[in-house]
Amino acid sequence: MTLKTCAVFKSDIPSDQIDEEGFEQFGGLNLVEALSAMLVRRGYRVEPPWDGGLDGWMLNIRKDGRRYWLQVSEMDAVQRYLVCFDMSWVWLPRRARYEAFLQGLDEDLRKDGRFHEIVWLLKEQDPYELFPPASATVTP
C-alpha cells in the first residue's frame, strides 16, 4: 500500500506574499510556521523554515533519529499544496514511523480550524489537475 504523502487544502491563514519593486517573497511563511508549531507540540525538532522561491517554504523535521522534509506552496489565494518526504537513510522498518508522522500531521490539520478541505494525494498525482473527494486519507 502506497502512502499518500502530498496534500491539497484550503487555509484561512492569509498569504504573506510580498511583491514590491526590488523585493519579492513567495507566500507560505505564515503557513509553514503554523505547521512547525504543530510538529513541535508533537515532540519533533523543527529547524527554521527557509524560502525555496517558486517551490514554496521548506522545513527540516527530526525525531528519534528520523529526518523528514516538508514543503508548502501556495497554489492560489486559499488553496495550498504540501509535500512530505522521509529523508532517513535507515533501511530498517521505517514505514510505520513515517505513516505515524503523516497521520499526526493530518490529525493536527483537521483539528485546527484554519485548515479545510484536506485531500491527501500520491506524489505522482498532479494537484492542479486532480482533486479527489475530501474524504481521502493518508492511506488508500
N, C-alpha and C positions, 0 to 999 in steps of 0.2 A: 504494500500500500504506500503510495507516494504522498508525502506531506505537502500541504498547501502552505507555501512559505511567503506568499505575497498577499497583500490585502488592498482593496479599494474601499474607501469610506468617505463619508462627509463629516466635516468638523465645523463646530461653531467658533473655534479658535480663529481669530481674524488673521488674514495674511499679513506678514510683516515685510513683504517685498518692497525694496527701495529701488526706484528707477529715476534717479536725478542726474542732471548733467554732470558728467565726470565720475559718477559713482553708481554702481549697480550691485544689488544683493538680491538673490532669488529668495522667495519666501519659504518658510518652513522652520525657521529657527525657533519660534514660539512653540510650534507643534513638537519638534524633537526634544525641546526642554521639558514639555509635559510628559512625553514618553519616558524620558530619562528619569524623572521623578517617580513614575510608576515602577520602573525597574529597580530603582534604589530601595523603594519600600519593600520590594520582594527579596532584598538581600543581594542584589547584583552590584558590582562595582562598575560604574559607568564613567568613561573618560569624557572630557569636554567635547561637545559637538564641533564638527568642522564643516565648512562650506565646500560642497562639491560642485559648485557652479550649476550648470544646467541639470546635473544629476540630482540635485537636492542637497539635503543635510544628512550627515553621517554620524553614527555612534559606534564606538567600540565598547563591548559589554563583556564582563568577566565574572565567573563564579565557579568555585570548586575545580579549578584547572581547565575550565572550558572557556572558549572565546567565541562570542557571537558578534556579528556586524549587522547594523540596521541602517537603512537608507529611507528617507522620507522625501517625497516630491509633491509639489502642488500641481495638480492637473488643470485646475481652474479655480474660481473664487471659493468654492466649498469642497470640491472633490479632491481627495488626497490618495497617494499611492505609497505603499510601504513594502519594502523588500527586506527579508531576513536571510542571513547565511550563517551556518555553523562553520566557524573558522578553525576549529580544533583539529590538530593533526594526530590525535589519538585514534588508533584503529580498534580500540575496544568498543563494546556496545555503547553507542552514543546516541542512537535514535531516541531512546526513552528520555534522556535529559533535554535534547533539542525539542522534542514534542512537548515536554513539560514547560519549557521556555515559551514556546509558541502559544500553548493553551493558557498559560498565565497572562501573557500579553493580551490575548483575546478576551479573557475574563475582565481584565482591567479596562480595556477599551469599552466593553459593553456596560460596565458599571458606571463609567464616567459619562455624565450627561452631555459632554461636549462632542461625543463621537456618535455617529448614526449610520445606519445602512451599511454595516461592515460586511464585506464579502471577501472570503479568502479564495485565492486562486493558486493554481500551479504556476511555477516560474515560467513555463512555456506559454502561458496564456497572455494575450495582449490586453491590458486593462482598457485601452481605448476602444477596442472592438467587441470585447466580451464582458457582459455584465450579468452573471448568473443570479439566481434568486438570492435574496438577502439572508436566507436560512442556511447558506453554505457555512461549513465549519472548517476547522484546521485539517481534520482527517476526512477523507471521502466517505 
